[in-house]
Amino acid sequence: MYAVILGKNPKLSEAEFHAFTNRFGIKVKIIEASRNWIVFESSKKIEHLFHKLGGSLKLVKIVGEGEESIQELTYSKLFTVSIYGKEDWKLWRKLGSQIKKTFKSEGSAKFFKPAKVYAMPSELILKGFPETKDFVFIYGEKLWVGETIKITDPFELKKLDVERPVQRAIFSIPPRLARIMVNLTEVRQGNFLDPFCGIGTIVQEFILQGLNAYGSDSDPKAIRGAKENLKWLKKEFRVKKTAHLEVCDARKLKRCFRIKFDAIVTEPWLGKPLKYNPTRGEAIQMANQLDRFYYQVFDSFRDVLKRNGRVVFVFPAYKLKDGRIYRKERRWVEKLGFEVLAKYTDFEERHKVVRDIHVLRFKG
Ligand SMILES: C[S@@+](CC[C@H](N)C(=O)[O-])C[C@H]1O[C@@H](n2cnc3c(N)ncnc32)[C@H](O)[C@@H]1O
């Protein structure tokens, strides 16, 4: 039995987890799920593929139920304790001491205090994970006890973002989100296109996942940047595959691509960055204006997508002056032959525009 600990947007991370298990044919039986974690049964395959998830933090191997399962934990000289479902430092200390006592016959052991009652992957890496262990206590309907066996590497994701030779901070999508969006397609292999690729964050992810990677952008400078970034990626991450990059208007894709795509994953032009939170009226006006452009873009997707091809597309939603979020309904996508399979929002505190991520199927 395993558990995954979900990341900072748990709803999106949970959706990614389910899409990911479908994508890689991992059979999963959910035992218990809560806002921040899922306890489940599955084959060992999850251990080998866990690093392909963008939105989960940890994979935990469950060793038993109830506090007596502490006996099942394997000895480690240095460890920490992570508690989920309760925020109780007294309990945290008690569990740590209990584990230390159990380990006594095998040798001395020390435990260290994380910033919260649970350790984040970055803290674990800095303390020497996997030699340094993270013992996990999930307080749900039952108490699940386990040990973290895999973590998503925040330093790798950060490297993909900030060490690239060409950067464009406000326009770029976080690599974590690019990974989540690729999983949301549920397409395991094939031709993947990002028609608003900018400096190539999503295309980078296609390559890292061994997919046939295609990217285009109407701005020649962005394409030059993407080419430079991909050269860097090949060297730093030792990948062999390359991407096909074109200067192309996303409204005229068939002029640039002869092949058909299994999936399109993209964050398009979302309008000018906003300096303030708009009123509802202003948000409606901006969304309507951009929709005229997105309509042409989706019309062009029809020319290059395979039947049943998937699209993961970021539409803009807006954080309004009064704190609410304006999210437009877009019925026209169905008229163009796309079925909306799911919608999720992703919001970064510093942004006024909220990402309204749509997963769609092209009915053909
Ligand atoms: C939000 S950015 C995408 C950023 C990208 N995900 C990245 O990480 O670099 C939108 C991109 O759309 C491009 N763009 C704007 N209008 C376009 C059009 N009609 N066709 C293709 N690309 C367009 C811009 O040049 C810009 O690079």
Ligand as a Chemical Component Dictionary entry (heavy atoms), coordinates in Angstrom:
data_LIG
# 
_chem_comp.id                   LIG 
_chem_comp.type                 NON-POLYMER 
_chem_comp.pdbx_formal_charge   0 
_chem_comp.three_letter_code    LIG 
# 
loop_
_chem_comp_atom.comp_id 
_chem_comp_atom.atom_id 
_chem_comp_atom.alt_atom_id 
_chem_comp_atom.type_symbol 
_chem_comp_atom.charge 
_chem_comp_atom.model_Cartn_x 
_chem_comp_atom.model_Cartn_y 
_chem_comp_atom.model_Cartn_z 
_chem_comp_atom.pdbx_ordinal 
LIG C1  C1  C 0  2.059  33.141 -22.260 1  
LIG S1  S1  S 1  3.277  33.092 -23.502 2  
LIG C2  C2  C 0  3.698  31.406 -23.509 3  
LIG C3  C3  C 0  4.873  31.163 -22.633 4  
LIG C4  C4  C 0  5.452  29.795 -22.672 5  
LIG N1  N1  N 0  4.537  28.819 -22.096 6  
LIG C5  C5  C 0  6.795  29.785 -21.984 7  
LIG O1  O1  O 0  6.948  29.169 -20.927 8  
LIG O2  O2  O -1 7.708  30.461 -22.461 9  
LIG C6  C6  C 0  2.392  33.359 -24.956 10 
LIG C7  C7  C 0  3.185  33.314 -26.235 11 
LIG O3  O3  O 0  2.248  33.444 -27.308 12 
LIG C8  C8  C 0  2.910  34.038 -28.402 13 
LIG N2  N2  N 0  1.875  34.495 -29.342 14 
LIG C9  C9  C 0  1.069  35.586 -29.278 15 
LIG N3  N3  N 0  0.224  35.591 -30.352 16 
LIG C10 C10 C 0  0.480  34.479 -31.079 17 
LIG C11 C11 C 0  -0.069 33.908 -32.254 18 
LIG N4  N4  N 0  -1.050 34.504 -32.931 19 
LIG N5  N5  N 0  0.441  32.742 -32.703 20 
LIG C12 C12 C 0  1.454  32.120 -32.040 21 
LIG N6  N6  N 0  2.023  32.621 -30.928 22 
LIG C13 C13 C 0  1.543  33.770 -30.451 23 
LIG C14 C14 C 0  3.766  35.100 -27.769 24 
LIG O4  O4  O 0  4.869  35.429 -28.618 25 
LIG C15 C15 C 0  4.198  34.418 -26.463 26 
LIG O5  O5  O 0  5.475  33.832 -26.601 27 
# 
loop_
_chem_comp_bond.comp_id 
_chem_comp_bond.atom_id_1 
_chem_comp_bond.atom_id_2 
_chem_comp_bond.value_order 
_chem_comp_bond.pdbx_ordinal 
LIG C1  S1  SING 1  
LIG S1  C2  SING 2  
LIG S1  C6  SING 3  
LIG C2  C3  SING 4  
LIG C3  C4  SING 5  
LIG C4  N1  SING 6  
LIG C4  C5  SING 7  
LIG C5  O1  DOUB 8  
LIG C5  O2  SING 9  
LIG C6  C7  SING 10 
LIG C7  O3  SING 11 
LIG C7  C15 SING 12 
LIG O3  C8  SING 13 
LIG C8  N2  SING 14 
LIG C8  C14 SING 15 
LIG N2  C9  SING 16 
LIG N2  C13 SING 17 
LIG C9  N3  DOUB 18 
LIG N3  C10 SING 19 
LIG C10 C11 SING 20 
LIG C10 C13 DOUB 21 
LIG C11 N4  SING 22 
LIG C11 N5  DOUB 23 
LIG N5  C12 SING 24 
LIG C12 N6  DOUB 25 
LIG N6  C13 SING 26 
LIG C14 O4  SING 27 
LIG C14 C15 SING 28 
LIG C15 O5  SING 29 
# 
